[in-house]
Amino acid sequence: MKVYSYPSASPTPAGVIFAVHGFRGDHHGLERISEELRDYTLIIPDLPGFGSSTAMNQTHDVEQYARVLDELCAELELGGHVVLVGHSFGSLVAAKLATLREFAALVLINPISEPPLESSQRLVATLASKFYSLCAKMPGNIGEAILRSSLVTDAMSAFMTKSRDPQIRRYVREQHRAYFGGFANRQTLAQAYQASISHTVQQWAPGIAEPVLMVGGELDEMGSPTTQEELRSVFPDAELVMLPEVGHLIHYEKAEETATAIRCFLQRLAA
């Protein structure tokens, strides 16, 4: 597994953050937030099958991702002083990981709080699932071309981006074009997508004793304010920050606000 480290710019680092990116992304997706948290050291792996990391021999599901990251944390000697962060699909993996080992705190950005196949987005989720499955069964050159095409990534960007700022919309589009094609193979992608729509964070929340910060977007189709609040209430110790005028791309559209929320949260814990 390829791991990227962003050393603190401070001579006295505020702490260490271990971050898990979302579906079809890699470590680049969390770089804007990492840039805003330069007083911390950040460690961001590319999940197996994405970015620069090779695929696993096992099924690419939440359980296996969490176990592989647990092994990585042990290898890197990341103890209970480390803060765990997960975005989107990474919120599922991080929540599961937090049940396997102790962390200082857990931060979930755009946590998945609604079962996609039971929510208002069930049609979109069902169609996307069929799309990934179909592409996985197509002849290699055809399936690969469709999945990596700018037409597909641009459509996803347009659907998910809520900002009306043309610079932000262009940035999101360019990020997706640059990195959404960085998956190992079509089968890995189909498995990971199925995993992403088969769980919510609620599944693991009651067993997580660490302090939790949730950062949600008021326009997030995968986590409405109501279901985010319901999720917060399931954790033994959690607080929720809802950001206005943003959906599921907080890490791109509201990186500064997210970093501020994280820093304030961690400073309160350290006080």
KAWO-V150668 format. One record per backbone hydrogen bond with DSSP energy under -1.0 kcal/mol. NH is the residue of the N-H (numbers start at 1). CO is the residue of the C=O. Records with the same first field share a line. If there is no record, write none. Layout:
NH: CO, CO
//
This chain:
4: 44
6: 42
9: 38
14: 39
17: 41
18: 83
19: 43
20: 85
25: 22
29: 26
30: 27
31: 28
34: 30
35: 31
40: 37
41: 15
42: 6
43: 17
44: 4
46: 2
50: 47
51: 182
53: 50
61: 59
65: 61
66: 62
67: 63
68: 64
69: 65
70: 66
71: 67
72: 68
73: 69
74: 70
75: 71
76: 72
78: 73
79: 77
82: 79
83: 16
84: 105
85: 18
86: 107
87: 20
88: 109
90: 87
91: 88
93: 89
94: 90
95: 91
96: 92
97: 93
98: 94
99: 96
100: 97
101: 97
104: 82
106: 211
107: 84
108: 213
109: 86
110: 215
113: 222
114: 222
118: 115
122: 119
125: 121
126: 122
127: 123
128: 124
129: 125
130: 126
131: 127
132: 128
133: 129
134: 130
135: 131
136: 132
138: 134
143: 139
144: 140
145: 141
146: 142
147: 143
148: 144
153: 149
154: 150
155: 151
156: 152
157: 153
158: 154
159: 155
160: 156
161: 157
169: 165
170: 166
171: 167
172: 168
173: 169
174: 170
175: 171
176: 172
177: 173
178: 174
179: 175
180: 176
182: 179
183: 181
184: 49
189: 185
190: 186
191: 187
192: 188
193: 189
194: 190
195: 191
196: 192
197: 193
198: 195
201: 112
203: 200
204: 201
205: 201
207: 204
208: 205
212: 237
213: 106
214: 239
215: 108
216: 241
218: 243
219: 246
220: 217
223: 220
228: 224
229: 225
230: 226
231: 227
232: 228
233: 229
234: 231
235: 231
239: 212
241: 214
243: 216
252: 249
253: 249
254: 250
258: 254
259: 255
260: 256
261: 257
262: 258
263: 259
264: 260
265: 261
266: 262
267: 263
268: 264
269: 265
270: 266
271: 267
//
